[in-house]
Amino acid sequence: MFDHILVPLDGSALAEQVLPYARQIADVCGARIELIGAVDGEDLPQDIIAETEQERRDYLERVADTLPAELERTWLCRRGRPAEVIVDHAGHDAGTLIAMATHGYSGMQRWLLGSVAHKVVQAADTPVLLLPTGATSPSGGPVEFERIIIPLDGSPLAEHVLDHAAMLCRCLDMELILVRAYNPSFPGSSVRMKEVAAIVHDAAEVYLQDMQRRLQAQGLSDVSYKVLRGVPAEQITDFALETPNSLTAMCTHGRHGVGRWLLGSVTDAVIHSAEEPVLVIRAPAEA
């Protein structure tokens, strides 16, 4: 499981919202938390860079001191472009989980498309936990992970997430919910569309039942499934929103295996629209 939780911080309260989640996972996994900051001082005078670095170090040390004493916690500040600094440092430890908020310093500017979080998700070989700003439990506090939602599309690539999900379920004592979404829009007459939709729905249910039995055979007792009808990314996002205290875990490869699930694809669409935490896991290149 994870033995190193890497938390990128930029000095904002928004970025710090991920800390309760990092603490929860670190506590149950026995992992150390490492706070990381980056100073991109390209084209800036050296004295300004040095002053900014010292301010960032002081900030990271203050935040580290707020974490529970029983947790192993460290901090690090490096020069360079934030996404590159984060991905490079995370790659030094195979047991790393990157945990970061999807909003950064400005508060209105998402750490997503064309920015730090999106670049990290694209490039990191280690799992990335993304926390949308504003994600809360029904009580209004931090989400207490009770359920993990696993969207599957029938491919071995998407199924790569299952081993990670099973380990998390054991550590956090979570319910595991398998989902498969299908778009009912098929070419042909409306009568034929209904027939095809019924066939696709039944196939999806059989597939999820098989996955359910497989996970139960591994010792996971609290496993359920749900077939969703509609545009996959929309259905997955809505289902997560309707499922309190949930974490959605997805792979960065999809059914066709053509590179990663990138812009315009299901995982990317879920990341962009999610209002609940999302765990993104890279499938191996050979998958």
CORFEN-V478823 format. One record per backbone hydrogen bond with DSSP energy under -0.5 kcal/mol. NH is the residue of the N-H (numbers start at 1). CO is the residue of the C=O. Records with the same first field share a line. If there is no record, write none. Layout:
# CORFEN-V478823
NH=CO, CO
This chain:
# CORFEN-V478823
3=95
4=95
5=32
6=4, 97
7=5, 34
8=6
9=36
16=12
17=13, 14
18=15
19=16
21=18
22=18
23=19
24=20
25=21
26=22
27=23
28=24
29=25
30=26
31=26
32=3
33=72
34=5
35=74
36=7
37=76
39=78
40=38
41=39
44=41
49=45
50=46
51=47
52=48
53=49
54=50
55=51
56=52
57=53
58=54
59=55
60=56
61=57
62=58
63=59
64=60
65=61
66=62, 63
67=63, 64
71=68
73=71
74=33
76=35
78=37
80=39
85=81
86=82
87=83
88=84
89=85
90=86
91=87
92=89
93=90
96=93
97=4
98=127
99=6, 97
100=98, 129
102=131
104=109
107=104
110=108
111=102
112=110
115=112
118=112
119=115
120=116
121=117
122=118
123=119
124=120
127=96
128=280
129=98
130=128, 278
131=100
132=130
135=132
137=141
140=137
145=143
146=245
147=245
148=175
149=247
150=177
151=149, 249
152=179
159=155
160=156, 157
161=158
162=159
163=160
164=160
165=161
166=162
167=163
168=164
169=165
170=166
171=167
172=168
173=169
174=169
175=146
176=222
177=148, 175
178=176, 224
179=150
180=226
182=228
184=182
186=184
193=189
194=190
195=191
196=192
197=193
198=194
199=195
200=196
201=197
202=198
203=199
204=200
205=201
206=202
207=203
208=204
209=205
210=206
211=207
212=208
213=209
214=210
215=211
216=212
217=213
218=214, 215
219=216
220=215
221=219
223=221
224=176
226=178
228=180, 226
230=182, 228
235=231
236=232
237=233
238=234
239=235
240=236
241=237
242=238
243=239, 240
244=242
246=243
247=147
248=277
249=149, 247
250=279
252=281
257=254
259=257
261=252
262=260
265=262
269=265
270=266
271=267
272=268
273=269
274=270
278=130
279=248
280=128, 278
281=250, 279
287=284
